[in-house]
Amino acid sequence: MENKEQGFLFEKVNYKILLIGIAVIAVGFILMSGGGSDNPAVFNAEIFSFRRIRLAPTMVLIGFGITIYSILKNPKK
């Protein structure tokens, strides 16, 4: 019978890139939060700011791209 060594699925570099991607996604969701009004009868136009409409979703998509890259990266090359 052959003994196969059980190791991690990815290399250390893959996990570092994965953690960076998760951090970028978290920053994107933090940027997306807020902008509401305490009083529901009062409209707050801040909810449609550049940060919440353009920047935060872009950060989230970039973070997803980084995490996908970390999964697909082959460290043996």
MARGU-522280 format. One record per atom (N, C-alpha, C, O): atom name; x, y, z. Coordinates in steps of 0.05 Angstrom, whole numbers, plus 5000, padded with zeros to 4 digits. Layout:
R  kemi    c1    c2    c3
R    CA     X     Y     Z
...
***
This chain:
R  kemi    c1    c2    c3
R     N  5016  4977  5000
R    CA  5000  5000  5000
R     C  5018  5025  5000
R     O  5038  5026  5014
R     N  5010  5045  4984
R    CA  5025  5070  4983
R     C  5014  5090  5003
R     O  4990  5093  5006
R     N  5032  5103  5016
R    CA  5024  5125  5034
R     C  5027  5151  5019
R     O  5049  5159  5012
R     N  5005  5164  5016
R    CA  5005  5190  5003
R     C  5005  5212  5024
R     O  4990  5210  5044
R     N  5022  5232  5021
R    CA  5023  5254  5040
R     C  4999  5272  5036
R     O  4993  5280  5013
R     N  4985  5278  5057
R    CA  4963  5297  5056
R     C  4974  5325  5061
R     O  4986  5329  5082
R     N  4969  5343  5043
R    CA  4978  5370  5046
R     C  4955  5390  5041
R     O  4932  5382  5038
R     N  4963  5415  5041
R    CA  4943  5435  5035
R     C  4936  5435  5005
R     O  4952  5426  4989
R     N  4913  5444  4999
R    CA  4904  5444  4971
R     C  4919  5465  4955
R     O  4926  5461  4932
R     N  4925  5488  4967
R    CA  4939  5510  4954
R     C  4966  5515  4967
R     O  4972  5505  4989
R     N  4982  5531  4954
R    CA  5008  5539  4965
R     C  5003  5564  4982
R     O  4982  5576  4982
R     N  5024  5572  4996
R    CA  5023  5596  5014
R     C  5016  5621  4998
R     O  5001  5638  5008
R     N  5026  5624  4974
R    CA  5021  5647  4957
R     C  4992  5649  4951
R     O  4980  5671  4951
R     N  4979  5626  4945
R    CA  4951  5627  4938
R     C  4934  5637  4961
R     O  4915  5652  4957
R     N  4941  5628  4985
R    CA  4925  5637  5009
R     C  4929  5667  5014
R     O  4910  5680  5022
R     N  4953  5677  5009
R    CA  4958  5706  5013
R     C  4941  5722  4993
R     O  4928  5742  5001
R     N  4941  5713  4968
R    CA  4925  5728  4948
R     C  4895  5725  4954
R     O  4880  5744  4950
R     N  4887  5702  4964
R    CA  4859  5698  4972
R     C  4851  5717  4995
R     O  4829  5729  4994
R     N  4868  5720  5015
R    CA  4862  5738  5037
R     C  4861  5767  5028
R     O  4845  5783  5037
R     N  4879  5775  5009
R    CA  4878  5802  4998
R     C  4851  5806  4983
R     O  4839  5828  4986
R     N  4842  5787  4968
R    CA  4817  5789  4954
R     C  4793  5792  4973
R     O  4775  5808  4968
R     N  4793  5776  4994
R    CA  4772  5778  5014
R     C  4772  5805  5028
R     O  4751  5817  5033
R     N  4796  5816  5033
R    CA  4798  5843  5045
R     C  4787  5864  5026
R     O  4774  5883  5035
R     N  4793  5862  5001
R    CA  4783  5882  4981
R     C  4752  5880  4980
R     O  4739  5901  4978
R     N  4741  5856  4980
R    CA  4712  5853  4980
R     C  4700  5866  5005
R     O  4680  5880  5004
R     N  4712  5861  5028
R    CA  4702  5873  5053
R     C  4703  5903  5052
R     O  4684  5917  5061
R     N  4725  5915  5041
R    CA  4727  5944  5039
R     C  4705  5954  5020
R     O  4693  5975  5026
R     N  4699  5940  4999
R    CA  4678  5948  4981
R     C  4650  5949  4994
R     O  4635  5967  4990
R     N  4645  5928  5011
R    CA  4619  5928  5025
R     C  4618  5950  5047
R     O  4597  5961  5052
R     N  4640  5956  5059
R    CA  4641  5977  5079
R     C  4636  6004  5065
R     O  4621  6021  5076
R     N  4648  6008  5042
R    CA  4643  6033  5027
R     C  4614  6036  5018
R     O  4604  6058  5015
R     N  4601  6013  5013
R    CA  4574  6013  5004
R     C  4554  6020  5026
R     O  4532  6029  5021
R     N  4562  6016  5051
R    CA  4543  6020  5073
R     C  4538  6049  5079
R     O  4552  6067  5071
R     N  4516  6054  5094
R    CA  4509  6080  5103
R     C  4493  6096  5082
R     O  4484  6085  5062
R     N  4490  6122  5087
R    CA  4476  6139  5069
R     C  4446  6140  5073
R     O  4432  6156  5059
R     N  4436  6125  5091
R    CA  4407  6126  5097
R     C  4400  6149  5114
R     O  4417  6164  5123
R     N  4374  6152  5119
R    CA  4364  6174  5136
R     C  4352  6162  5161
R     O  4340  6140  5160
R     N  4355  6176  5183
R    CA  4343  6167  5208
R     C  4313  6169  5207
R     O  4299  6153  5219
R     N  4303  6189  5193
R    CA  4275  6193  5190
R     C  4266  6183  5163
R     O  4275  6193  5142
R     N  4248  6163  5162
R    CA  4239  6152  5136
R     C  4224  6172  5118
R     O  4222  6168  5094
R     N  4214  6194  5130
R    CA  4200  6214  5114
R     C  4219  6233  5100
R     O  4210  6249  5083
R     N  4244  6233  5107
R    CA  4263  6252  5096
R     C  4282  6237  5076
R     O  4293  6216  5083
R     N  4284  6248  5052
R    CA  4301  6235  5032
R     C  4329  6246  5034
R     O  4334  6270  5037
R     N  4349  6228  5033
R    CA  4377  6235  5035
R     C  4390  6228  5008
R     O  4392  6204  5002
R     N  4399  6248  4993
R    CA  4411  6243  4967
R     C  4438  6230  4969
R     O  4449  6222  4948
R     N  4450  6229  4992
R    CA  4476  6217  4996
R     C  4477  6187  4988
R     O  4498  6176  4983
R     N  4454  6174  4988
R    CA  4453  6146  4981
R     C  4461  6142  4951
R     O  4469  6120  4944
R     N  4460  6163  4935
R    CA  4467  6161  4907
R     C  4494  6173  4901
R     O  4499  6183  4879
R     N  4512  6173  4921
R    CA  4538  6185  4917
R     C  4556  6167  4900
R     O  4550  6144  4896
R     N  4578  6179  4889
R    CA  4597  6164  4873
R     C  4608  6140  4888
R     O  4612  6119  4876
R     N  4613  6144  4913
R    CA  4625  6123  4929
R     C  4607  6098  4930
R     O  4617  6076  4928
R     N  4581  6102  4933
R    CA  4563  6079  4936
R     C  4554  6067  4909
R     O  4548  6044  4908
R     N  4553  6084  4888
R    CA  4542  6075  4863
R     C  4564  6064  4845
R     O  4559  6044  4830
R     N  4588  6075  4845
R    CA  4609  6067  4826
R     C  4633  6054  4840
R     O  4641  6032  4833
R     N  4644  6067  4861
R    CA  4668  6058  4873
R     C  4665  6031  4888
R     O  4681  6013  4884
R     N  4645  6029  4905
R    CA  4642  6005  4922
R     C  4636  5980  4905
R     O  4648  5959  4910
R     N  4617  5981  4886
R    CA  4613  5957  4870
R     C  4638  5949  4853
R     O  4643  5926  4849
R     N  4653  5969  4844
R    CA  4677  5963  4829
R     C  4697  5949  4847
R     O  4711  5930  4838
R     N  4700  5959  4872
R    CA  4718  5946  4891
R     C  4710  5917  4896
R     O  4727  5899  4898
R     N  4684  5912  4899
R    CA  4674  5885  4904
R     C  4681  5867  4880
R     O  4689  5844  4884
R     N  4676  5877  4856
R    CA  4682  5861  4832
R     C  4712  5855  4829
R     O  4719  5833  4821
R     N  4728  5875  4835
R    CA  4757  5871  4834
R     C  4765  5850  4855
R     O  4782  5833  4850
R     N  4753  5851  4879
R    CA  4759  5831  4899
R     C  4751  5803  4891
R     O  4766  5784  4896
R     N  4728  5800  4878
R    CA  4720  5774  4867
R     C  4740  5765  4846
R     O  4747  5741  4845
R     N  4749  5783  4829
R    CA  4769  5776  4809
R     C  4795  5766  4822
R     O  4807  5747  4812
R     N  4804  5779  4843
R    CA  4828  5771  4857
R     C  4825  5744  4869
R     O  4843  5727  4868
R     N  4802  5739  4881
R    CA  4798  5712  4894
R     C  4797  5690  4873
R     O  4807  5668  4877
R     N  4784  5695  4850
R    CA  4783  5675  4829
R     C  4811  5670  4818
R     O  4819  5647  4813
R     N  4827  5692  4815
R    CA  4855  5688  4807
R     C  4871  5671  4826
R     O  4887  5654  4819
R     N  4866  5676  4852
R    CA  4881  5661  4872
R     C  4874  5631  4872
R     O  4890  5614  4878
R     N  4849  5625  4865
R    CA  4841  5597  4863
R     C  4853  5584  4838
R     O  4861  5560  4839
R     N  4853  5598  4816
R    CA  4863  5587  4790
R     C  4893  5588  4787
R     O  4903  5574  4769
R     N  4907  5603  4803
R    CA  4936  5606  4800
R     C  4950  5580  4807
R     O  4945  5567  4827
R     N  4967  5572  4788
R    CA  4983  5547  4793
R     C  5011  5555  4802
R     O  5027  5565  4786
R     N  5017  5550  4827
R    CA  5043  5559  4838
R     C  5067  5543  4828
R     O  5090  5550  4833
R     N  5062  5520  4815
R    CA  5083  5503  4806
R     C  5097  5512  4781
R     O  5117  5501  4773
R     N  5085  5533  4768
R    CA  5097  5543  4743
R     C  5116  5565  4748
R     O  5128  5576  4730
***
